[in-house]
Amino acid sequence: MTKERFLEIAANHYDSINALNKLDNFYDYEKEFLATLRKMGQEILTLNLGELPSDKRKKNFTNNLRQNNH
C-alpha cells in the first residue's frame, strides 16, 4: 500500500469522524468512532492482504517447519 492510497482511505472516512463532534455524550462518540475505525481498518487489511477466503478453515500455505525427518 502506498502512502497516497492510505491517505485516500483516511480521507474517505474523514467526514464520519468529523461528524462525531456533533454527538453530545461520550458513549455515542466512542461507539461511532470505533465503528468507523473498524470499517477503515477492514478496508486497509483487505487492500494489504486480499479478500477473505470463503472457507476460513482452508489452509492457504504449507508448513515447511514440520517436515517428516524419520
Summary of the structure (lengths in Angstrom):
residues: 70
radius of gyration: 19.1
end to end distance: 43.2
largest distance: 67.0
contacts: 112
relative contact order: 0.12
helix: 63%
strand: 0%
